[in-house]
């Protein structure tokens, strides 16, 4: 959606995902990427930091693989450098 120029629709869908699955990092990461593309860096950073925190907890509980956290950390660095 974001790549197709439908940022507002992408924003709404990721917000819905965050509400439906608040303990999963996917919605937070997706919305962070949307906000990053829209130039809303501070909001993007807050969201990606929350996604990283959720992923760390999931990794600690052995619910995800390490590569998931590594990908989120890479996204965090990318947003920080914007």
TAHU-V759749 format. One record per pair of residues at least 4 apart in sequence whose ideal C-beta (glycine too) atoms are under 8 Angstrom apart, sorted by the first residue. I is the first residue (numbers start at 1). J is the second residue. D is the distance in whole Angstrom. If there is no record, write none. Layout:
i = <I,I>
j = <J,J>
d = <D,D>
This chain:
i = <1,1,1,1,1,2,2,2,2,2,2,6,7,7,7,7,8,9,10,10,10,11,11,11,11,12,13,13,14,14,14,14,14,14,15,15,15,16,16,17,17,17,17,17,18,18,18,18,19,20,21,21,22,23,24,25,25,25,25,25,25,25,25,25,26,26,27,28,28,28,28,28,28,29,29,29,29,29,29,30,31,31,32,32,32,32,32,32,32,32,32,33,33,33,34,35,35,35,35,35,36,36,36,36,36,36,40,41,41,41,42,43,44,44,44,45,45,45,45,46,47,48,48,48,48,48,49,49,50,51,51,52,52,52,52,52,53,54,55,55,55,55,55,56,56,57,58,58,58,59,59,59,59,59,59,64,64,66,67,68,69,70,71,72,73,74,75,76,77,78>
j = <6,7,9,10,13,6,7,10,33,34,37,10,11,34,37,38,12,13,14,30,34,15,31,34,35,16,17,30,18,27,28,30,31,34,19,27,31,20,27,21,24,26,27,30,22,27,28,31,27,27,26,27,27,54,54,29,50,51,52,54,55,58,68,72,30,51,31,32,47,48,50,51,54,33,47,48,51,72,75,34,35,47,36,43,44,45,47,48,51,75,79,37,44,75,38,40,41,43,44,47,40,41,44,78,79,82,44,45,79,82,46,47,48,79,82,49,76,79,80,50,51,52,72,75,76,79,53,76,54,55,72,56,69,72,73,76,57,58,59,64,68,69,72,60,69,61,63,64,68,63,64,65,66,68,69,68,69,70,71,72,73,74,75,76,77,78,79,80,81,82>
d = <4,8,5,4,7,7,6,4,7,6,6,6,6,6,7,6,7,6,6,7,5,6,7,5,8,6,6,8,6,5,8,4,4,6,7,7,6,6,8,6,8,6,3,7,6,4,6,7,8,8,7,6,8,6,7,5,8,4,7,4,5,7,8,6,6,8,6,6,5,7,5,4,7,7,7,6,4,6,6,7,6,5,6,8,4,8,4,4,7,7,6,6,7,7,6,4,8,5,4,7,7,7,4,8,5,6,6,6,7,5,7,6,6,5,8,6,8,6,7,7,6,6,7,6,5,5,7,7,6,6,5,6,7,5,6,6,7,6,6,6,6,4,5,6,6,6,4,4,8,7,5,8,6,7,5,4,7,6,6,7,6,6,7,6,7,6,6,6,6,7>
